[in-house]
């Protein structure tokens, strides 16, 4: 009888463990679904622009694509958190998450950046300059995709290293996609002026470069959700959620740009900071003591 009970407990634990492994993967599937819908919505907006339906009709499709990328960022953040909280991380889940990120945060925002920021320019102007801008848009979009894939590959390699968990090395690909989505969601109307289109390509190219750079970004992984926090932190978090719900366009744009710029700003501040001579002398004296 005892052996039968032990066998039932083992089967029950195995079934429960299998369900826990599925749980974070379901959020990864949600990320993939959002990326797929974002690509379809972008394609719909591009078709409307090509058919001459007008940017006022196409903007709804582009805005829907930007929103889906935003929801994908939420799902992507939850799957890793849930896997760590339930101790259900697996090699399959890591690879599945990376492949989903390439599609949702690499291909989908690159497609959206080109269709929203370049295609309308091509329909409004007809001279050689726009031809070069269009070719540059293809190049920048491809650079965004390949830099995002390289960023994910480097992250998978460095995942088990002893580097500081508080920081990412390079701009995370969901944050780069969030910059594209936040700007599209805020501006709504597709770009029609070639000068703004050039500025748009510069922003997307900077996001691609920062993904493969050595600039450090805060990761929020050091935040323990099982730890007790002050009620003021909960109030602040609630206010942020309310602000996003009520004023999503400016709030999401501000959050995306602050995170996008804080890495280079911290890098410049750390390089320009001058260490006091007293600290240098103290460190030199410590080295002499260790040498003796």
C-alpha positions in Angstrom: 0.0 0.0 0.0 2.8 2.4 0.9 4.5 1.8 -2.5 1.3 2.5 -4.3 0.8 5.8 -2.5 4.4 6.7 -3.2 3.9 5.9 -6.9 0.8 8.1 -7.0 2.6 11.0 -5.3 5.4 10.7 -7.8 3.0 10.7 -10.8 1.2 13.7 -9.3 4.4 15.6 -8.7 5.5 14.8 -12.3 2.2 16.1 -13.7 2.4 19.2 -11.6 6.0 19.9 -12.6 5.0 19.4 -16.3 2.3 21.9 -15.8 4.6 24.4 -14.2 7.0 24.1 -17.2 4.1 24.8 -19.6 3.0 28.0 -17.7 6.0 30.2 -18.7 5.8 28.8 -22.2 2.2 30.0 -22.5 3.4 33.6 -22.0 6.0 33.0 -24.6 3.2 31.9 -27.0 1.4 35.1 -26.1 4.5 37.0 -27.2 4.5 35.2 -30.5 0.8 35.8 -31.1 1.3 39.5 -30.5 4.2 39.6 -32.9 2.2 37.8 -35.5 -0.8 40.1 -35.2 1.6 43.1 -35.3 3.0 41.9 -38.6 -0.5 41.4 -40.1 -1.6 44.8 -38.9 1.5 46.5 -40.4 0.9 44.7 -43.7 -2.7 45.9 -43.6 -1.6 49.5 -43.1 1.0 49.2 -45.8 -1.6 47.9 -48.2 -4.0 50.8 -47.4 -1.2 53.3 -48.1 -0.3 51.6 -51.3 -3.9 51.6 -52.5 -4.1 55.4 -51.8 -6.6 55.0 -49.0 -5.0 57.8 -47.0 -2.9 57.9 -43.9 -5.9 58.6 -41.7 -7.2 55.1 -42.4 -3.9 53.3 -42.3 -2.9 54.9 -39.0 -5.4 52.6 -37.1 -3.6 49.5 -38.4 -0.2 50.9 -37.6 -1.3 51.9 -34.1 -2.8 48.4 -33.5 0.6 46.9 -34.5 2.4 49.2 -32.0 0.0 48.2 -29.2 0.5 44.5 -29.9 4.3 45.0 -29.6 3.6 46.7 -26.3 1.6 43.8 -25.0 4.3 41.4 -26.2 6.8 43.3 -24.0 4.5 42.6 -21.0 4.2 38.9 -21.9 8.0 38.6 -22.4 8.7 40.1 -19.0 6.2 37.8 -17.3 7.4 34.5 -18.7 10.9 34.9 -17.2 9.6 36.2 -13.9 7.2 33.3 -13.6 9.9 30.7 -14.6 12.1 32.1 -11.8 9.4 32.3 -9.2 8.2 28.8 -9.8 11.7 27.4 -10.4 10.6 26.1 -13.8 13.3 27.5 -16.1 14.4 25.0 -18.8 16.7 25.0 -21.8 13.7 24.6 -24.0 12.0 27.6 -22.5 15.1 29.7 -23.0 15.5 28.8 -26.7 11.8 29.1 -27.3 11.8 32.6 -25.7 14.8 33.7 -27.9 13.2 32.5 -31.1 9.9 34.3 -30.2 11.9 37.5 -29.5 13.5 37.5 -32.9 10.1 37.4 -34.6 8.2 39.7 -32.2 10.9 42.3 -31.3 13.1 42.0 -34.4 11.1 41.4 -37.5 7.8 43.0 -36.4 9.2 46.4 -35.3 11.6 46.5 -38.3 8.6 45.9 -40.7 6.6 48.5 -38.8 9.4 51.1 -38.8 9.7 50.8 -42.6 6.0 50.8 -43.4 5.1 53.6 -41.1 8.2 55.8 -41.5 9.2 55.3 -45.1 6.4 54.1 -47.3 4.2 57.2 -47.0 7.2 59.4 -48.1 7.5 57.3 -51.2 3.9 57.9 -52.0 4.1 61.7 -51.5 7.3 62.5 -53.4 8.7 61.4 -56.7 12.4 62.3 -57.0 15.7 60.6 -56.6 16.3 61.6 -52.9 13.3 59.5 -51.8 14.6 56.6 -53.8 17.8 56.6 -51.7 15.7 57.1 -48.5 13.7 54.0 -49.4 16.9 52.0 -49.9 18.3 53.3 -46.6 15.0 52.2 -44.9 15.5 48.6 -46.2 19.1 48.6 -44.9 18.3 50.1 -41.5 15.4 47.6 -41.1 17.7 44.7 -41.8 20.3 46.1 -39.5 17.7 46.2 -36.7 16.8 42.6 -37.3 20.4 41.3 -37.4 21.5 43.3 -34.5 18.6 42.1 -32.5 19.4 38.5 -33.3 23.1 39.0 -32.4 22.0 40.7 -29.1 19.9 37.6 -28.2 22.7 35.2 -29.2 25.2 37.1 -27.0 22.7 37.2 -24.1 22.2 33.4 -24.3 26.0 32.9 -24.2 26.5 35.3 -21.3 23.5 34.0 -19.4 25.4 31.7 -17.1 28.4 34.1 -16.6 29.2 35.8 -13.3 28.4 39.3 -14.7 26.4 41.8 -12.7 22.7 40.7 -12.9 21.6 44.2 -12.2 22.6 45.3 -15.7 22.2 44.2 -19.3 25.1 44.6 -21.7 23.6 46.4 -24.6 20.0 47.6 -25.2 17.6 44.7 -24.7 15.7 43.8 -27.9 12.3 44.3 -26.2 13.3 47.8 -25.2 14.5 48.6 -28.8 11.2 47.3 -30.1 9.4 49.4 -27.5 11.0 52.6 -28.8 9.7 52.0 -32.2 6.2 51.0 -30.9 6.0 53.9 -28.5 6.8 56.5 -31.2 4.3 55.0 -33.6 1.7 54.9 -30.9 2.3 58.5 -29.9 2.6 60.0 -33.4 -0.2 57.9 -35.0 0.0 59.4 -38.5 2.7 57.9 -40.8 5.7 60.0 -41.7 5.2 61.9 -44.9 8.1 64.4 -44.8 11.4 63.1 -46.0 13.4 65.1 -43.4 11.4 63.5 -40.6 11.9 60.2 -42.3 15.7 60.6 -42.2 15.5 61.4 -38.5 13.3 58.3 -38.0 15.9 56.1 -39.7 18.6 57.6 -37.4 16.6 56.7 -34.3 16.0 53.1 -35.5 19.7 52.8 -36.5 20.8 54.1 -33.0 18.5 51.5 -31.4 20.1 48.8 -33.6 23.6 49.9 -32.7 22.9 50.1 -28.9 21.7 46.5 -29.0 25.1 45.2 -30.0 27.1 47.8 -28.0 28.7 47.4 -24.6 26.5 50.1 -23.0 25.0 48.8 -19.8 21.2 49.1 -19.1 19.5 48.4 -15.8 17.8 45.0 -15.9 15.4 45.1 -12.9 16.3 41.5 -12.2 17.6 42.4 -8.8 14.1 43.3 -7.8 12.7 40.4 -5.8 8.9 40.1 -6.1 8.8 37.9 -3.0 10.4 40.7 -0.9 8.3 43.1 1.2 8.2 46.7 -0.1 6.9 49.9 1.4 3.3 50.8 0.7 4.6 53.9 -1.0 6.2 51.7 -3.7 2.8 50.0 -4.3 1.2 53.4 -4.6 3.8 54.6 -7.1 3.4 51.5 -9.1 -0.4 51.9 -9.1 0.0 55.5 -10.3 2.2 54.5 -13.2 -0.3 51.8 -14.3 -3.1 54.4 -14.1 -1.1 56.9 -16.1 -0.4 54.3 -18.8 -4.0 53.3 -18.9 -5.3 57.0 -19.1 -2.5 58.7 -21.1 -0.8 55.8 -22.9 0.7 57.9 -25.7 2.9 60.4 -23.8 3.5 58.1 -20.8 4.7 55.1 -22.8 6.8 57.4 -25.1 8.4 59.0 -22.0 9.2 55.6 -20.4 10.6 54.1 -23.6 12.8 57.1 -24.3 14.1 57.4 -20.7 15.1 53.8 -20.7 16.5 54.1 -24.2 18.7 57.1 -23.3 19.7 56.3 -19.7 22.4 53.8 -20.8 24.4 56.2 -22.9 23.9 58.9 -20.4 25.3 56.8 -17.5 28.2 55.8 -19.8 29.1 59.4 -20.4 28.7 60.3 -16.7 31.0 57.5 -15.6 33.6 58.5 -18.1 33.5 62.2 -17.3 33.6 61.6 -13.5 36.9 62.5 -12.0 38.0 60.4 -9.0 39.3 62.4 -6.0 43.1 62.3 -5.5 42.6 61.0 -1.9 40.9 57.8 -3.3 43.8 57.3 -5.7 46.4 57.7 -3.0 44.5 55.3 -0.7 44.2 52.7 -3.4 47.9 53.0 -4.1 48.8 52.6 -0.4 46.7 49.5 -0.3 48.6 48.0 -3.2 51.9 48.7 -1.5 50.7 47.0 1.6 49.6 44.0 -0.3 52.9 43.9 -2.2 54.9 43.8 1.1 
